[in-house]
């Protein structure tokens, strides 16, 4: 599916609502993210509090699960 950043921005609240129902921990990780750029299939996010990914919460397996949950929410909504 081909989408642009403007389309994703217009539906970002719906994506976050879906993500909250799908994976609340992923929602907590991404709810304050700002959409920065979309390069092909790679979405770049900016965070107001990047420290929340520090320490034990930055485990690669947990991060991968959160990213997959976000991708699933985007695909379901957009």
KOLMIGU-30058 format. One record per atom (N, C-alpha, C, O, CB): residue in one letter; atom name; x, y, z. Coordinates in steps of 0.1 Angstrom, whole numbers. Last residue first. Glycine has a CB too. Layout:
<nudrens>
residuo=a | atomo=CA | px=X | py=Y | pz=Z
...
</nudrens>
This chain:
<nudrens>
residuo=x | atomo=N | px=-52 | py=29 | pz=80
residuo=x | atomo=CA | px=-49 | py=37 | pz=68
residuo=x | atomo=C | px=-53 | py=30 | pz=55
residuo=x | atomo=O | px=-51 | py=35 | pz=44
residuo=x | atomo=CB | px=-35 | py=42 | pz=67
residuo=x | atomo=N | px=-57 | py=10 | pz=99
residuo=x | atomo=CA | px=-65 | py=22 | pz=99
residuo=x | atomo=C | px=-64 | py=29 | pz=85
residuo=x | atomo=O | px=-74 | py=34 | pz=80
residuo=x | atomo=CB | px=-60 | py=32 | pz=110
residuo=x | atomo=N | px=-41 | py=-12 | pz=96
residuo=x | atomo=CA | px=-55 | py=-14 | pz=99
residuo=x | atomo=C | px=-63 | py=-2 | pz=96
residuo=x | atomo=O | px=-75 | py=-2 | pz=92
residuo=x | atomo=CB | px=-57 | py=-20 | pz=113
residuo=x | atomo=N | px=-16 | py=-1 | pz=93
residuo=x | atomo=CA | px=-22 | py=-9 | pz=82
residuo=x | atomo=C | px=-37 | py=-11 | pz=84
residuo=x | atomo=O | px=-44 | py=-10 | pz=74
residuo=x | atomo=CB | px=-15 | py=-23 | pz=81
residuo=x | atomo=N | px=-12 | py=10 | pz=119
residuo=x | atomo=CA | px=-12 | py=19 | pz=107
residuo=x | atomo=C | px=-19 | py=11 | pz=95
residuo=x | atomo=O | px=-27 | py=17 | pz=88
residuo=x | atomo=CB | px=2 | py=23 | pz=103
residuo=x | atomo=N | px=-13 | py=-13 | pz=134
residuo=x | atomo=CA | px=-23 | py=-3 | pz=136
residuo=x | atomo=C | px=-24 | py=6 | pz=124
residuo=x | atomo=O | px=-35 | py=10 | pz=120
residuo=x | atomo=CB | px=-20 | py=5 | pz=149
residuo=x | atomo=N | px=10 | py=-26 | pz=125
residuo=x | atomo=CA | px=-3 | py=-33 | pz=123
residuo=x | atomo=C | px=-14 | py=-22 | pz=125
residuo=x | atomo=O | px=-24 | py=-23 | pz=118
residuo=x | atomo=CB | px=-4 | py=-44 | pz=134
residuo=x | atomo=N | px=30 | py=-8 | pz=133
residuo=x | atomo=CA | px=28 | py=-11 | pz=119
residuo=x | atomo=C | px=14 | py=-17 | pz=116
residuo=x | atomo=O | px=7 | py=-14 | pz=106
residuo=x | atomo=CB | px=39 | py=-20 | pz=114
residuo=x | atomo=N | px=27 | py=-10 | pz=161
residuo=x | atomo=CA | px=24 | py=3 | pz=154
residuo=x | atomo=C | px=22 | py=1 | pz=139
residuo=x | atomo=O | px=12 | py=6 | pz=134
residuo=x | atomo=CB | px=36 | py=12 | pz=156
residuo=x | atomo=N | px=35 | py=-37 | pz=164
residuo=x | atomo=CA | px=22 | py=-33 | pz=168
residuo=x | atomo=C | px=18 | py=-20 | pz=161
residuo=x | atomo=O | px=6 | py=-18 | pz=157
residuo=x | atomo=CB | px=21 | py=-31 | pz=183
residuo=x | atomo=N | px=62 | py=-35 | pz=155
residuo=x | atomo=CA | px=52 | py=-43 | pz=148
residuo=x | atomo=C | px=38 | py=-40 | pz=151
residuo=x | atomo=O | px=29 | py=-40 | pz=143
residuo=x | atomo=CB | px=55 | py=-58 | pz=151
residuo=x | atomo=N | px=71 | py=-18 | pz=176
residuo=x | atomo=CA | px=72 | py=-14 | pz=162
residuo=x | atomo=C | px=62 | py=-22 | pz=153
residuo=x | atomo=O | px=55 | py=-16 | pz=145
residuo=x | atomo=CB | px=86 | py=-15 | pz=156
residuo=x | atomo=N | px=68 | py=-35 | pz=198
residuo=x | atomo=CA | px=61 | py=-22 | pz=197
residuo=x | atomo=C | px=61 | py=-17 | pz=183
residuo=x | atomo=O | px=50 | py=-12 | pz=179
residuo=x | atomo=CB | px=68 | py=-12 | pz=206
residuo=x | atomo=N | px=86 | py=-56 | pz=191
residuo=x | atomo=CA | px=71 | py=-59 | pz=193
residuo=x | atomo=C | px=63 | py=-46 | pz=192
residuo=x | atomo=O | px=53 | py=-45 | pz=186
residuo=x | atomo=CB | px=69 | py=-65 | pz=206
residuo=x | atomo=N | px=110 | py=-42 | pz=191
residuo=x | atomo=CA | px=105 | py=-48 | pz=179
residuo=x | atomo=C | px=90 | py=-51 | pz=179
residuo=x | atomo=O | px=83 | py=-49 | pz=170
residuo=x | atomo=CB | px=113 | py=-61 | pz=176
residuo=x | atomo=N | px=112 | py=-35 | pz=218
residuo=x | atomo=CA | px=111 | py=-25 | pz=208
residuo=x | atomo=C | px=106 | py=-30 | pz=195
residuo=x | atomo=O | px=98 | py=-24 | pz=188
residuo=x | atomo=CB | px=125 | py=-19 | pz=205
residuo=x | atomo=N | px=114 | py=-61 | pz=230
residuo=x | atomo=CA | px=103 | py=-52 | pz=233
residuo=x | atomo=C | px=101 | py=-41 | pz=222
residuo=x | atomo=O | px=90 | py=-39 | pz=218
residuo=x | atomo=CB | px=105 | py=-46 | pz=247
residuo=x | atomo=N | px=139 | py=-69 | pz=218
residuo=x | atomo=CA | px=126 | py=-77 | pz=216
residuo=x | atomo=C | px=114 | py=-68 | pz=219
residuo=x | atomo=O | px=104 | py=-69 | pz=211
residuo=x | atomo=CB | px=126 | py=-89 | pz=225
residuo=x | atomo=N | px=157 | py=-49 | pz=228
residuo=x | atomo=CA | px=154 | py=-50 | pz=214
residuo=x | atomo=C | px=141 | py=-58 | pz=211
residuo=x | atomo=O | px=134 | py=-54 | pz=202
residuo=x | atomo=CB | px=166 | py=-57 | pz=207
residuo=x | atomo=N | px=149 | py=-28 | pz=255
residuo=x | atomo=CA | px=152 | py=-41 | pz=251
residuo=x | atomo=C | px=148 | py=-43 | pz=236
residuo=x | atomo=O | px=137 | py=-39 | pz=232
residuo=x | atomo=CB | px=145 | py=-52 | pz=260
residuo=x | atomo=N | px=143 | py=-4 | pz=267
residuo=x | atomo=CA | px=149 | py=-3 | pz=253
residuo=x | atomo=C | px=153 | py=-17 | pz=248
residuo=x | atomo=O | px=161 | py=-18 | pz=239
residuo=x | atomo=CB | px=160 | py=6 | pz=253
residuo=x | atomo=N | px=137 | py=-6 | pz=293
residuo=x | atomo=CA | px=126 | py=-5 | pz=283
residuo=x | atomo=C | px=130 | py=-5 | pz=269
residuo=x | atomo=O | px=122 | py=-6 | pz=260
residuo=x | atomo=CB | px=117 | py=7 | pz=286
residuo=x | atomo=N | px=161 | py=-4 | pz=307
residuo=x | atomo=CA | px=155 | py=-17 | pz=305
residuo=x | atomo=C | px=143 | py=-17 | pz=295
residuo=x | atomo=O | px=140 | py=-27 | pz=288
residuo=x | atomo=CB | px=150 | py=-23 | pz=318
residuo=x | atomo=N | px=173 | py=26 | pz=291
residuo=x | atomo=CA | px=173 | py=15 | pz=302
residuo=x | atomo=C | px=167 | py=3 | pz=297
residuo=x | atomo=O | px=167 | py=-1 | pz=286
residuo=x | atomo=CB | px=167 | py=21 | pz=314
residuo=x | atomo=N | px=151 | py=46 | pz=272
residuo=x | atomo=CA | px=164 | py=43 | pz=278
residuo=x | atomo=C | px=162 | py=32 | pz=288
residuo=x | atomo=O | px=151 | py=29 | pz=292
residuo=x | atomo=CB | px=170 | py=55 | pz=285
residuo=x | atomo=N | px=127 | py=56 | pz=263
residuo=x | atomo=CA | px=132 | py=44 | pz=256
residuo=x | atomo=C | px=146 | py=40 | pz=262
residuo=x | atomo=O | px=152 | py=30 | pz=257
residuo=x | atomo=CB | px=134 | py=46 | pz=241
residuo=x | atomo=N | px=123 | py=79 | pz=275
residuo=x | atomo=CA | px=115 | py=68 | pz=279
residuo=x | atomo=C | px=119 | py=55 | pz=273
residuo=x | atomo=O | px=114 | py=44 | pz=277
residuo=x | atomo=CB | px=100 | py=71 | pz=276
residuo=x | atomo=N | px=138 | py=99 | pz=264
residuo=x | atomo=CA | px=144 | py=92 | pz=275
residuo=x | atomo=C | px=136 | py=80 | pz=279
residuo=x | atomo=O | px=141 | py=70 | pz=286
residuo=x | atomo=CB | px=146 | py=101 | pz=287
residuo=x | atomo=N | px=125 | py=114 | pz=246
residuo=x | atomo=CA | px=132 | py=102 | pz=241
residuo=x | atomo=C | px=138 | py=94 | pz=252
residuo=x | atomo=O | px=142 | py=82 | pz=249
residuo=x | atomo=CB | px=142 | py=106 | pz=231
residuo=x | atomo=N | px=99 | py=131 | pz=245
residuo=x | atomo=CA | px=106 | py=125 | pz=257
residuo=x | atomo=C | px=113 | py=112 | pz=252
residuo=x | atomo=O | px=108 | py=101 | pz=254
residuo=x | atomo=CB | px=97 | py=122 | pz=269
residuo=x | atomo=N | px=90 | py=138 | pz=221
residuo=x | atomo=CA | px=92 | py=149 | pz=230
residuo=x | atomo=C | px=100 | py=144 | pz=242
residuo=x | atomo=O | px=108 | py=152 | pz=249
residuo=x | atomo=CB | px=79 | py=155 | pz=235
residuo=x | atomo=N | px=102 | py=124 | pz=191
residuo=x | atomo=CA | px=96 | py=122 | pz=205
residuo=x | atomo=C | px=100 | py=134 | pz=213
residuo=x | atomo=O | px=111 | py=139 | pz=213
residuo=x | atomo=CB | px=101 | py=109 | pz=211
residuo=x | atomo=N | px=96 | py=117 | pz=157
residuo=x | atomo=CA | px=103 | py=125 | pz=167
residuo=x | atomo=C | px=95 | py=124 | pz=180
residuo=x | atomo=O | px=83 | py=122 | pz=180
residuo=x | atomo=CB | px=104 | py=140 | pz=163
residuo=x | atomo=N | px=99 | py=91 | pz=133
residuo=x | atomo=CA | px=92 | py=97 | pz=144
residuo=x | atomo=C | px=101 | py=106 | pz=152
residuo=x | atomo=O | px=113 | py=102 | pz=154
residuo=x | atomo=CB | px=84 | py=87 | pz=152
residuo=x | atomo=N | px=96 | py=79 | pz=101
residuo=x | atomo=CA | px=105 | py=85 | pz=111
residuo=x | atomo=C | px=97 | py=93 | pz=120
residuo=x | atomo=O | px=89 | py=101 | pz=116
residuo=x | atomo=CB | px=117 | py=94 | pz=104
residuo=x | atomo=N | px=89 | py=50 | pz=83
residuo=x | atomo=CA | px=83 | py=62 | pz=90
residuo=x | atomo=C | px=93 | py=66 | pz=101
residuo=x | atomo=O | px=98 | py=58 | pz=109
residuo=x | atomo=CB | px=69 | py=58 | pz=97
residuo=x | atomo=N | px=94 | py=35 | pz=53
residuo=x | atomo=CA | px=101 | py=38 | pz=66
residuo=x | atomo=C | px=95 | py=51 | pz=72
residuo=x | atomo=O | px=97 | py=62 | pz=66
residuo=x | atomo=CB | px=116 | py=39 | pz=65
residuo=x | atomo=N | px=87 | py=30 | pz=28
residuo=x | atomo=CA | px=79 | py=23 | pz=38
residuo=x | atomo=C | px=85 | py=26 | pz=52
residuo=x | atomo=O | px=82 | py=19 | pz=62
residuo=x | atomo=CB | px=79 | py=8 | pz=36
residuo=x | atomo=N | px=94 | py=61 | pz=16
residuo=x | atomo=CA | px=90 | py=48 | pz=12
residuo=x | atomo=C | px=81 | py=41 | pz=22
residuo=x | atomo=O | px=70 | py=45 | pz=25
residuo=x | atomo=CB | px=102 | py=39 | pz=8
residuo=x | atomo=N | px=97 | py=79 | pz=43
residuo=x | atomo=CA | px=105 | py=76 | pz=31
residuo=x | atomo=C | px=102 | py=62 | pz=27
residuo=x | atomo=O | px=107 | py=52 | pz=32
residuo=x | atomo=CB | px=121 | py=77 | pz=35
residuo=x | atomo=N | px=83 | py=103 | pz=60
residuo=x | atomo=CA | px=79 | py=90 | pz=55
residuo=x | atomo=C | px=87 | py=88 | pz=42
residuo=x | atomo=O | px=84 | py=94 | pz=32
residuo=x | atomo=CB | px=64 | py=88 | pz=53
residuo=x | atomo=N | px=90 | py=122 | pz=90
residuo=x | atomo=CA | px=91 | py=119 | pz=75
residuo=x | atomo=C | px=87 | py=105 | pz=72
residuo=x | atomo=O | px=86 | py=97 | pz=81
residuo=x | atomo=CB | px=105 | py=122 | pz=70
residuo=x | atomo=N | px=76 | py=127 | pz=115
residuo=x | atomo=CA | px=86 | py=135 | pz=110
residuo=x | atomo=C | px=87 | py=134 | pz=95
residuo=x | atomo=O | px=84 | py=143 | pz=87
residuo=x | atomo=CB | px=100 | py=132 | pz=116
residuo=x | atomo=N | px=50 | py=127 | pz=138
residuo=x | atomo=CA | px=54 | py=122 | pz=125
residuo=x | atomo=C | px=64 | py=132 | pz=119
residuo=x | atomo=O | px=61 | py=143 | pz=117
residuo=x | atomo=CB | px=42 | py=120 | pz=116
residuo=x | atomo=N | px=58 | py=125 | pz=172
residuo=x | atomo=CA | px=54 | py=134 | pz=161
residuo=x | atomo=C | px=59 | py=128 | pz=148
residuo=x | atomo=O | px=71 | py=124 | pz=147
residuo=x | atomo=CB | px=60 | py=148 | pz=163
residuo=x | atomo=N | px=46 | py=106 | pz=200
residuo=x | atomo=CA | px=54 | py=107 | pz=188
residuo=x | atomo=C | px=49 | py=117 | pz=178
residuo=x | atomo=O | px=37 | py=119 | pz=176
residuo=x | atomo=CB | px=56 | py=94 | pz=181
residuo=x | atomo=N | px=31 | py=101 | pz=222
residuo=x | atomo=CA | px=36 | py=114 | pz=220
residuo=x | atomo=C | px=45 | py=116 | pz=209
residuo=x | atomo=O | px=52 | py=127 | pz=207
residuo=x | atomo=CB | px=42 | py=119 | pz=233
residuo=x | atomo=N | px=25 | py=73 | pz=219
residuo=x | atomo=CA | px=14 | py=83 | pz=218
residuo=x | atomo=C | px=19 | py=98 | pz=217
residuo=x | atomo=O | px=11 | py=106 | pz=212
residuo=x | atomo=CB | px=6 | py=82 | pz=231
residuo=x | atomo=N | px=44 | py=52 | pz=219
residuo=x | atomo=CA | px=43 | py=61 | pz=207
residuo=x | atomo=C | px=33 | py=72 | pz=208
residuo=x | atomo=O | px=32 | py=80 | pz=199
residuo=x | atomo=CB | px=39 | py=52 | pz=196
residuo=x | atomo=N | px=43 | py=40 | pz=244
residuo=x | atomo=CA | px=56 | py=43 | pz=238
residuo=x | atomo=C | px=55 | py=53 | pz=227
residuo=x | atomo=O | px=64 | py=61 | pz=225
residuo=x | atomo=CB | px=63 | py=30 | pz=233
residuo=x | atomo=N | px=17 | py=35 | pz=248
residuo=x | atomo=CA | px=24 | py=44 | pz=258
residuo=x | atomo=C | px=37 | py=48 | pz=251
residuo=x | atomo=O | px=41 | py=60 | pz=253
residuo=x | atomo=CB | px=26 | py=37 | pz=271
residuo=x | atomo=N | px=12 | py=17 | pz=227
residuo=x | atomo=CA | px=6 | py=30 | pz=227
residuo=x | atomo=C | px=13 | py=40 | pz=236
residuo=x | atomo=O | px=15 | py=51 | pz=232
residuo=x | atomo=CB | px=-9 | py=29 | pz=231
residuo=x | atomo=N | px=27 | py=-5 | pz=237
residuo=x | atomo=CA | px=31 | py=2 | pz=225
residuo=x | atomo=C | px=25 | py=16 | pz=224
residuo=x | atomo=O | px=32 | py=25 | pz=220
residuo=x | atomo=CB | px=28 | py=-6 | pz=212
residuo=x | atomo=N | px=10 | py=-10 | pz=258
residuo=x | atomo=CA | px=24 | py=-7 | pz=261
residuo=x | atomo=C | px=30 | py=0 | pz=249
residuo=x | atomo=O | px=38 | py=10 | pz=250
residuo=x | atomo=CB | px=32 | py=-19 | pz=265
residuo=x | atomo=N | px=-14 | py=-18 | pz=245
residuo=x | atomo=CA | px=-14 | py=-6 | pz=254
residuo=x | atomo=C | px=1 | py=-1 | pz=257
residuo=x | atomo=O | px=3 | py=11 | pz=257
residuo=x | atomo=CB | px=-21 | py=-8 | pz=267
residuo=x | atomo=N | px=-23 | py=-29 | pz=217
residuo=x | atomo=CA | px=-11 | py=-31 | pz=225
residuo=x | atomo=C | px=-9 | py=-18 | pz=234
residuo=x | atomo=O | px=-3 | py=-8 | pz=229
residuo=x | atomo=CB | px=1 | py=-34 | pz=216
residuo=x | atomo=N | px=-50 | py=-24 | pz=207
residuo=x | atomo=CA | px=-42 | py=-36 | pz=203
residuo=x | atomo=C | px=-31 | py=-39 | pz=213
residuo=x | atomo=O | px=-28 | py=-50 | pz=216
residuo=x | atomo=CB | px=-36 | py=-33 | pz=189
residuo=x | atomo=N | px=-59 | py=0 | pz=217
residuo=x | atomo=CA | px=-67 | py=-13 | pz=219
residuo=x | atomo=C | px=-59 | py=-25 | pz=216
residuo=x | atomo=O | px=-61 | py=-36 | pz=222
residuo=x | atomo=CB | px=-80 | py=-12 | pz=210
residuo=x | atomo=N | px=-39 | py=17 | pz=209
residuo=x | atomo=CA | px=-42 | py=15 | pz=223
residuo=x | atomo=C | px=-50 | py=3 | pz=226
residuo=x | atomo=O | px=-48 | py=-4 | pz=236
residuo=x | atomo=CB | px=-50 | py=28 | pz=228
residuo=x | atomo=N | px=-41 | py=15 | pz=181
residuo=x | atomo=CA | px=-29 | py=9 | pz=188
residuo=x | atomo=C | px=-32 | py=7 | pz=203
residuo=x | atomo=O | px=-27 | py=-2 | pz=209
residuo=x | atomo=CB | px=-17 | py=18 | pz=186
residuo=x | atomo=N | px=-64 | py=29 | pz=177
residuo=x | atomo=CA | px=-64 | py=15 | pz=174
residuo=x | atomo=C | px=-52 | py=8 | pz=181
residuo=x | atomo=O | px=-54 | py=-3 | pz=187
residuo=x | atomo=CB | px=-62 | py=13 | pz=158
residuo=x | atomo=N | px=-56 | py=54 | pz=185
residuo=x | atomo=CA | px=-67 | py=48 | pz=192
residuo=x | atomo=C | px=-67 | py=33 | pz=189
residuo=x | atomo=O | px=-70 | py=25 | pz=199
residuo=x | atomo=CB | px=-80 | py=54 | pz=187
residuo=x | atomo=N | px=-35 | py=58 | pz=166
residuo=x | atomo=CA | px=-32 | py=57 | pz=180
residuo=x | atomo=C | px=-43 | py=51 | pz=188
residuo=x | atomo=O | px=-41 | py=43 | pz=198
residuo=x | atomo=CB | px=-29 | py=71 | pz=186
residuo=x | atomo=N | px=-50 | py=60 | pz=143
residuo=x | atomo=CA | px=-40 | py=49 | pz=144
residuo=x | atomo=C | px=-37 | py=47 | pz=159
residuo=x | atomo=O | px=-36 | py=36 | pz=163
residuo=x | atomo=CB | px=-27 | py=53 | pz=136
residuo=x | atomo=N | px=-65 | py=82 | pz=148
residuo=x | atomo=CA | px=-72 | py=69 | pz=147
residuo=x | atomo=C | px=-62 | py=58 | pz=148
residuo=x | atomo=O | px=-65 | py=48 | pz=154
residuo=x | atomo=CB | px=-79 | py=69 | pz=133
residuo=x | atomo=N | px=-45 | py=101 | pz=148
residuo=x | atomo=CA | px=-53 | py=99 | pz=160
residuo=x | atomo=C | px=-60 | py=86 | pz=160
residuo=x | atomo=O | px=-61 | py=79 | pz=170
residuo=x | atomo=CB | px=-63 | py=111 | pz=162
residuo=x | atomo=N | px=-36 | py=100 | pz=121
residuo=x | atomo=CA | px=-27 | py=95 | pz=132
residuo=x | atomo=C | px=-35 | py=93 | pz=145
residuo=x | atomo=O | px=-32 | py=83 | pz=152
residuo=x | atomo=CB | px=-17 | py=106 | pz=134
residuo=x | atomo=N | px=-48 | py=108 | pz=98
residuo=x | atomo=CA | px=-54 | py=96 | pz=105
residuo=x | atomo=C | px=-46 | py=92 | pz=117
residuo=x | atomo=O | px=-49 | py=81 | pz=122
residuo=x | atomo=CB | px=-55 | py=85 | pz=95
residuo=x | atomo=N | px=-32 | py=128 | pz=89
residuo=x | atomo=CA | px=-47 | py=131 | pz=90
residuo=x | atomo=C | px=-54 | py=120 | pz=98
residuo=x | atomo=O | px=-64 | py=122 | pz=103
residuo=x | atomo=CB | px=-53 | py=133 | pz=76
residuo=x | atomo=N | px=-7 | py=116 | pz=87
residuo=x | atomo=CA | px=-10 | py=126 | pz=97
residuo=x | atomo=C | px=-25 | py=128 | pz=99
residuo=x | atomo=O | px=-29 | py=130 | pz=111
residuo=x | atomo=CB | px=-3 | py=139 | pz=93
residuo=x | atomo=N | px=-12 | py=99 | pz=64
residuo=x | atomo=CA | px=-9 | py=93 | pz=77
residuo=x | atomo=C | px=-12 | py=103 | pz=88
residuo=x | atomo=O | px=-17 | py=100 | pz=99
residuo=x | atomo=CB | px=5 | py=88 | pz=78
residuo=x | atomo=N | px=-15 | py=119 | pz=45
residuo=x | atomo=CA | px=-26 | py=110 | pz=47
residuo=x | atomo=C | px=-24 | py=104 | pz=61
residuo=x | atomo=O | px=-34 | py=103 | pz=69
residuo=x | atomo=CB | px=-26 | py=99 | pz=37
residuo=x | atomo=N | px=10 | py=131 | pz=46
residuo=x | atomo=CA | px=-2 | py=139 | pz=49
residuo=x | atomo=C | px=-14 | py=130 | pz=52
residuo=x | atomo=O | px=-21 | py=133 | pz=61
residuo=x | atomo=CB | px=-5 | py=148 | pz=37
residuo=x | atomo=N | px=28 | py=111 | pz=38
residuo=x | atomo=CA | px=28 | py=116 | pz=52
residuo=x | atomo=C | px=16 | py=124 | pz=55
residuo=x | atomo=O | px=11 | py=123 | pz=66
residuo=x | atomo=CB | px=41 | py=124 | pz=54
residuo=x | atomo=N | px=11 | py=86 | pz=18
residuo=x | atomo=CA | px=20 | py=97 | pz=20
residuo=x | atomo=C | px=19 | py=102 | pz=34
residuo=x | atomo=O | px=10 | py=98 | pz=42
residuo=x | atomo=CB | px=17 | py=108 | pz=10
residuo=x | atomo=N | px=12 | py=52 | pz=7
residuo=x | atomo=CA | px=6 | py=63 | pz=14
residuo=x | atomo=C | px=16 | py=74 | pz=15
residuo=x | atomo=O | px=28 | py=72 | pz=14
residuo=x | atomo=CB | px=1 | py=58 | pz=28
residuo=x | atomo=N | px=5 | py=22 | pz=-8
residuo=x | atomo=CA | px=13 | py=34 | pz=-10
residuo=x | atomo=C | px=6 | py=45 | pz=-2
residuo=x | atomo=O | px=-6 | py=48 | pz=-5
residuo=x | atomo=CB | px=15 | py=38 | pz=-24
residuo=x | atomo=N | px=8 | py=-12 | pz=0
residuo=x | atomo=CA | px=0 | py=0 | pz=0
residuo=x | atomo=C | px=9 | py=12 | pz=0
residuo=x | atomo=O | px=19 | py=13 | pz=8
residuo=x | atomo=CB | px=-10 | py=0 | pz=12
</nudrens>
